[in-house]
Amino acid sequence: MLLSRYFINSRSSRRKSSSSSLSSSPFSTSIPFFSNPITMLVHSICFLSFASFINAHVVSLTSHDFDAFTARYELVFLNFYADWCHFSQLLAPIFEEVAKKISIEFPDEGKVLFARIDCEQESALGQRFHITKYPTLKIMMNGKLHKREYRGQRSTEAMAQYLRDLLKDPILPIHSHDEFSKIDEKKGAIVTYFNTDAGFKKLEYDILRKVARDLRDDCKFYWVTGGPTGQHLSPNKILSIKFKPPRSRPSINDLEFPTDLRSYDELTTWATDKCIPLVREITFENAEELTEEGLPFLILFHHPEDKETVDLFTKIVNKELLSESGNINFLLADGIKFAHPLMHLGKTSKDLPLVAIDSFRHMYMFPHFDDIRLPGKLKEFVQDLYSGKLHREFHYGPDPTSNHHHDHVTQQQVQTQPPESTFAKLAPSRNRYTLLKDEL
């Protein structure tokens, strides 16, 4: 309360002094109280103490101390901002409140650090973390940058709940056949079968938990004990780790971790290769992140129950388009949920499945879905995007030299302009960020 009065009186006095005549001392407009050096020192100490109190829960980091600070904490929540950015200004008090709340809930030393980086002053850190918009909120877990940044609601409770979820044990325990039967079939999973007769293996579990935190957005992680382990563990094995591919039940197409669980690096390499597939699913939750990668989309729009088509598309992409993975993103889209892009193509859910490219400027539909079975046909479609052929044919019709084995397209059927991109609209919005670049 005393500090509040001090600042109110100080500002009031400064306003009065600034309106004084020009003939007065130039110093009188800024420090009317500080004619006494001791008084000046006391006020300075009060100001610094107040500023420290305001930011007690959030640390400002620089290039010099960033690595030393972040290495000490299990979870680090990073706010990359600029003082002049309106959205950064709006976030600042919310970020501070979340820091205060979480520090009370998780008071253990080395548990959580809230840090902010002024990218105008610390441009090297901005470049290091590829900051292209303000504010950007990133996570570090155990000294390792989390692949996905925070893109959720900027409210105290939403952000606090996000951090609580990150700090939870990401491994789901399974003890019974009933629980085992409810394993999520749709998503890929790392399933660890453990013989409890050997006693709890803390080292192995801790390694698995660290990997699970790194890949929690890409895979489910299960720790299976009791009855369900019977058919998955040979008599001489205590522990077995298996990857369950997406859209399959455990044991159908499982891939086993080839060595004993002793190394975090070995398990991370193996699990990352399995959990982050070449063909990914796009949802409304991850669309912003995927568009920010800046690569065009090759998308299979499918009915959510159509596993056969998804498997066919995935197989062809892995077989023929692996070399294109650095140039284009291969995606699966629920054609019911993503009805709007279909509408732009003049299609509905009745036309599923279909394949299209979204270049973030226009959308181009693969003419005949069944042609993806023809060797090289899907790759040719992708290469036609790079060459400009897809765009050219929308304006002028098929090239005279094109070898089309289907019905010829008449001039009346050719659109003069391809449909506009719909997925570009899911990119980071100027209503939430100050963007440092204008194009994807």
C-alpha positions in Angstrom: 0.0 0.0 0.0 2.8 2.4 0.9 4.6 1.6 -2.3 1.4 2.2 -4.3 1.0 5.7 -2.7 4.6 6.4 -3.4 4.2 5.7 -7.1 1.0 7.7 -7.3 2.5 10.7 -5.5 5.7 10.4 -7.6 3.8 10.4 -10.9 1.5 13.3 -9.7 4.5 15.4 -8.7 6.2 14.7 -12.0 3.2 15.8 -14.0 3.1 19.1 -12.0 6.8 19.8 -12.5 6.6 19.1 -16.2 4.1 21.9 -16.6 6.3 24.4 -14.9 7.9 27.3 -16.8 10.7 26.7 -19.2 13.0 28.9 -17.1 13.0 26.4 -14.3 15.9 24.0 -13.8 15.9 21.2 -16.4 16.2 18.6 -13.5 13.1 19.8 -11.7 10.8 18.1 -14.1 12.2 14.6 -13.4 13.5 14.4 -9.9 11.8 17.0 -7.6 12.1 14.7 -4.6 15.7 13.8 -4.9 17.6 16.9 -3.9 18.9 14.9 -0.9 21.2 12.0 -2.1 20.1 9.7 0.8 16.4 10.2 -0.1 17.2 9.4 -3.7 19.0 6.2 -2.7 16.0 5.1 -0.5 13.6 5.7 -3.3 15.7 3.8 -5.8 15.9 0.8 -3.5 12.1 0.9 -3.0 11.6 1.0 -6.8 14.0 -1.9 -7.5 12.3 -4.0 -4.7 8.9 -3.3 -6.1 10.0 -4.3 -9.7 11.6 -7.5 -8.3 8.4 -8.3 -6.5 6.3 -7.8 -9.7 8.5 -10.2 -11.7 9.3 -12.6 -8.8 7.7 -15.6 -10.7 9.1 -14.8 -14.2 12.8 -14.6 -15.0 14.2 -12.5 -17.9 16.8 -14.5 -19.8 19.6 -13.4 -22.1 22.0 -15.2 -24.4 24.5 -15.3 -21.6 22.4 -17.1 -19.0 19.8 -19.0 -21.0 21.4 -22.4 -21.1 22.6 -22.3 -17.5 19.1 -21.4 -16.2 17.0 -23.7 -18.3 19.2 -26.8 -17.6 18.2 -26.7 -13.9 14.5 -27.3 -14.5 12.3 -30.2 -15.5 9.9 -27.9 -17.3 10.6 -24.4 -18.7 7.8 -22.2 -20.1 9.3 -19.6 -22.5 7.6 -16.4 -23.6 9.4 -14.8 -26.7 8.0 -11.3 -27.0 8.6 -7.7 -28.0 7.7 -4.7 -25.9 6.1 -2.9 -28.8 3.9 -5.9 -29.8 0.3 -5.4 -28.7 -0.4 -9.1 -28.2 2.8 -9.4 -26.1 1.6 -6.6 -23.9 -1.8 -8.4 -23.4 -0.1 -11.7 -22.6 2.4 -10.3 -20.0 0.1 -10.1 -17.0 -1.6 -13.4 -17.8 1.8 -15.1 -18.1 2.8 -13.6 -14.7 -0.4 -14.9 -13.1 0.0 -18.4 -14.5 3.6 -18.4 -13.2 2.4 -17.4 -9.7 -0.3 -20.1 -9.8 1.9 -22.9 -11.0 4.7 -22.1 -8.6 2.3 -22.5 -5.7 1.0 -25.9 -7.1 4.5 -27.2 -7.9 6.8 -25.6 -5.4 9.6 -28.2 -5.6 13.0 -26.7 -6.5 14.0 -27.4 -10.1 10.4 -28.3 -11.1 9.1 -25.4 -13.2 10.7 -22.2 -14.6 8.8 -19.3 -16.3 11.1 -17.2 -18.4 10.7 -14.4 -20.9 13.0 -13.4 -23.7 12.9 -9.9 -25.2 13.6 -10.7 -28.8 14.4 -7.1 -29.7 17.2 -7.1 -27.2 18.1 -10.8 -27.6 17.9 -11.3 -31.4 20.4 -14.2 -31.2 17.9 -16.2 -29.1 15.1 -15.3 -31.5 17.1 -16.6 -34.4 18.1 -19.7 -32.5 14.5 -20.7 -31.8 13.2 -19.5 -35.2 10.8 -17.0 -33.8 8.6 -15.6 -36.6 5.8 -14.1 -34.6 5.1 -12.4 -31.2 4.3 -13.7 -28.7 5.6 -17.2 -29.2 5.3 -19.6 -26.3 7.6 -22.6 -26.2 8.2 -25.5 -23.8 11.5 -27.2 -22.7 11.3 -30.5 -20.9 14.5 -31.8 -19.2 16.6 -29.4 -21.2 15.1 -30.5 -24.5 12.9 -28.2 -26.7 9.4 -29.5 -27.0 8.5 -29.9 -30.6 5.1 -28.2 -30.3 4.7 -24.7 -29.0 1.7 -23.6 -26.9 -1.1 -22.4 -29.3 -4.1 -22.6 -27.0 -6.2 -20.1 -25.3 -4.3 -17.2 -23.7 -6.1 -17.4 -20.3 -4.7 -18.1 -16.9 -6.7 -21.3 -16.5 -6.1 -22.7 -20.0 -2.4 -22.2 -19.8 -2.2 -23.5 -16.2 -4.1 -26.7 -17.2 -1.8 -27.2 -20.2 1.2 -27.1 -17.9 -0.5 -29.4 -15.3 -1.1 -31.9 -18.1 2.6 -31.7 -19.2 3.7 -32.4 -15.6 1.5 -35.5 -15.2 2.9 -38.9 -15.8 2.3 -39.5 -19.5 2.3 -43.3 -19.1 -1.1 -44.9 -18.7 -1.1 -48.0 -16.5 -3.0 -51.1 -17.6 -3.6 -53.9 -15.1 -6.6 -55.9 -16.6 -7.8 -57.4 -19.8 -10.7 -55.0 -19.8 -8.4 -52.0 -19.7 -6.2 -53.6 -22.3 -9.1 -54.0 -24.7 -9.7 -50.2 -24.5 -6.3 -49.2 -25.8 -6.8 -46.4 -28.4 -6.8 -48.2 -31.7 -6.6 -45.1 -33.9 -3.4 -43.7 -32.6 0.1 -45.2 -32.6 1.3 -46.4 -29.2 4.4 -47.5 -27.3 3.2 -50.5 -25.2 5.5 -51.8 -22.5 4.8 -55.2 -21.0 6.3 -55.8 -17.6 6.5 -58.8 -15.3 5.8 -57.5 -11.8 7.4 -60.6 -10.3 10.8 -59.0 -11.0 10.0 -56.0 -8.8 9.6 -52.4 -10.0 12.3 -51.3 -12.4 12.8 -47.6 -11.6 15.6 -47.0 -14.1 13.7 -48.4 -17.0 10.5 -46.6 -16.1 12.2 -43.3 -15.7 13.8 -43.6 -19.2 10.4 -44.5 -20.6 8.7 -41.6 -18.9 11.3 -39.1 -20.3 10.7 -40.4 -23.8 6.9 -40.4 -23.3 7.1 -36.7 -22.4 9.0 -35.9 -25.5 6.5 -37.8 -27.7 3.3 -37.4 -25.8 1.6 -35.5 -28.7 2.6 -38.2 -31.2 2.0 -41.5 -29.4 0.2 -43.0 -26.5 2.4 -44.7 -23.9 1.1 -47.7 -21.9 2.7 -49.7 -19.0 1.0 -53.1 -19.0 1.2 -55.5 -16.0 -0.8 -58.4 -14.8 -2.9 -60.7 -17.0 -2.5 -58.9 -20.3 1.3 -59.5 -20.3 0.9 -63.3 -20.6 0.9 -63.6 -24.4 3.4 -60.7 -24.9 6.3 -61.8 -22.6 8.4 -64.9 -23.1 9.2 -66.9 -19.9 12.7 -65.5 -19.7 11.8 -61.8 -20.3 11.0 -59.3 -17.7 10.2 -56.4 -20.0 9.2 -55.9 -23.6 8.6 -52.7 -25.5 6.5 -52.7 -28.6 5.1 -50.2 -31.1 1.5 -50.5 -32.0 0.9 -48.8 -35.4 -2.1 -46.5 -35.9 -5.4 -48.1 -36.9 -4.6 -51.5 -35.5 -5.0 -53.5 -32.3 -2.1 -54.5 -30.1 -0.3 -57.7 -31.4 -1.5 -57.4 -35.0 1.4 -55.5 -36.5 3.6 -54.7 -33.5 7.2 -53.8 -33.9 9.5 -54.7 -30.9 12.3 -52.5 -29.5 15.3 -54.6 -30.4 17.5 -54.1 -27.3 17.2 -53.9 -23.5 16.0 -50.7 -22.1 19.1 -49.0 -20.8 19.6 -45.9 -22.9 17.4 -42.8 -23.2 19.0 -41.9 -26.6 18.5 -45.4 -28.1 14.8 -45.5 -27.1 14.2 -41.9 -28.2 15.7 -42.6 -31.7 13.6 -45.8 -32.1 10.4 -44.3 -30.7 10.7 -41.1 -32.7 11.1 -43.1 -35.9 7.9 -45.1 -35.1 5.7 -42.4 -33.6 6.2 -39.6 -36.1 5.2 -41.1 -39.4 5.7 -39.8 -42.9 1.9 -39.5 -43.3 0.3 -37.5 -40.5 -3.2 -36.7 -39.6 -4.3 -33.0 -39.8 -6.8 -31.8 -37.2 -8.2 -28.4 -36.3 -5.8 -28.6 -33.3 -2.6 -29.0 -35.2 -3.5 -27.2 -38.5 -1.8 -24.0 -37.4 1.4 -25.8 -36.5 1.4 -27.7 -39.8 0.8 -24.6 -42.0 3.6 -22.8 -40.2 6.0 -25.4 -41.5 5.5 -23.6 -44.8 5.3 -26.8 -47.0 2.4 -27.5 -49.4 0.0 -30.2 -48.4 -0.8 -33.4 -50.2 -4.0 -34.5 -48.5 -6.1 -37.6 -48.6 -9.7 -36.7 -47.7 -11.3 -39.8 -46.4 -14.3 -41.1 -44.5 -13.3 -41.6 -40.9 -14.3 -45.3 -41.0 -12.3 -46.0 -44.3 -9.2 -47.7 -43.0 -8.4 -49.4 -46.3 -8.0 -46.2 -48.3 -5.8 -44.7 -45.5 -3.6 -47.7 -45.5 -3.3 -47.7 -49.4 -2.4 -44.0 -49.5 0.1 -44.4 -46.6 1.7 -47.3 -48.4 2.1 -45.5 -51.7 3.5 -42.4 -50.1 6.1 -44.4 -48.2 7.0 -46.4 -51.3 7.1 -43.6 -53.9 7.4 -40.2 -52.2 9.9 -40.6 -49.4 12.3 -38.4 -51.3 9.8 -35.6 -51.4 9.3 -35.4 -47.6 11.4 -32.2 -47.3 9.2 -30.5 -50.0 5.7 -31.3 -49.1 3.6 -32.6 -46.1 1.6 -35.8 -46.5 -1.6 -35.6 -44.6 -4.8 -37.5 -43.8 -8.0 -35.4 -43.3 -11.3 -36.5 -42.0 -13.6 -35.6 -44.9 -16.6 -35.1 -42.6 -14.8 -32.7 -40.3 -13.0 -30.9 -43.2 -16.1 -30.4 -45.3 -15.3 -26.8 -46.1 -12.1 -27.6 -48.2 -14.2 -30.2 -50.1 -16.8 -27.5 -50.9 -14.1 -25.3 -52.4 -13.2 -28.2 -54.7 -16.9 -28.6 -55.6 -17.1 -31.9 -53.7 -19.0 -33.3 -50.8 -18.6 -36.3 -48.4 -20.3 -38.4 -51.1 -17.2 -38.0 -53.3 -14.8 -39.4 -50.7 -12.0 -40.5 -50.9 -10.1 -37.9 -52.9 -6.6 -36.5 -53.0 -5.7 -32.9 -53.4 -2.8 -30.5 -53.1 -3.1 -27.3 -51.2 -0.2 -24.9 -52.1 -1.4 -22.2 -49.6 -2.5 -20.2 -52.7 -4.7 -22.7 -54.6 -6.1 -26.2 -54.3 -5.6 -28.8 -57.0 -7.5 -32.1 -57.1 -6.0 -35.4 -58.2 -8.3 -36.1 -61.2 -9.1 -39.8 -60.6 -8.5 -41.3 -57.1 -8.1 -44.9 -58.4 -5.0 -43.7 -60.4 -3.0 -43.6 -57.2 -2.6 -47.3 -57.7 -0.7 -46.7 -61.0 3.1 -46.7 -60.2 4.5 -43.1 -60.3 1.1 -41.4 -60.9 0.9 -39.7 -57.5 4.5 -38.6 -57.7 3.9 -37.1 -61.1 1.0 -35.1 -59.6 3.4 -33.7 -56.9 6.1 -32.9 -59.5 3.5 -31.1 -61.6 3.0 -28.7 -58.7 6.7 -27.8 -58.7 6.8 -27.3 -62.4 3.8 -25.1 -62.5 1.9 -27.5 -64.7 -1.1 -27.8 -62.4 -1.6 -24.1 -62.3 -1.0 -23.7 -66.1 -3.6 -26.4 -66.9 -6.2 -24.7 -64.8 -5.8 -21.7 -67.0 -5.4 -23.2 -70.4 -6.5 -26.8 -70.2 -4.3 -30.0 -70.4 -1.0 -29.7 -72.2 -1.2 -31.0 -75.8 1.5 -33.5 -75.1 -0.1 -34.8 -71.9 -1.0 -38.5 -72.1 -4.4 -38.8 -70.5 -6.0 -42.2 -70.7 -9.3 -40.9 -69.3 -11.9 -38.9 -71.1 -10.6 -35.7 -72.6 -11.4 -32.5 -70.7 -13.3 -30.0 -72.8 -12.5 -26.3 -72.8 -15.8 -25.7 -71.1 -14.9 -27.9 -68.2 -11.6 -26.2 -67.5 -11.7 -23.6 -64.6 -10.0 -20.3 -65.4 -8.7 -20.1 -61.8 -8.1 -23.0 -59.3 -9.9 -22.9 -56.0 -8.3 -20.7 -53.4 -6.4 -22.4 -50.5 -8.5 -23.0 -47.5 -5.8 -24.3 -45.2 -3.8 -21.1 -45.5 -6.6 -19.6 -43.4 -5.7 -21.9 -40.6 -2.2 -20.4 -40.4 -1.2 -18.1 -37.4 -3.7 -15.3 -37.3 -3.0 -11.5 -37.2 -5.7 -11.4 -34.6 -3.4 -13.4 -32.2 0.1 -12.6 -33.3 2.4 -9.9 -34.7 3.8 -11.8 -37.7 7.4 -11.1 -38.7 6.8 -12.5 -42.2 3.9 -12.1 -44.6 4.0 -15.3 -46.6 4.0 -19.0 -45.8 
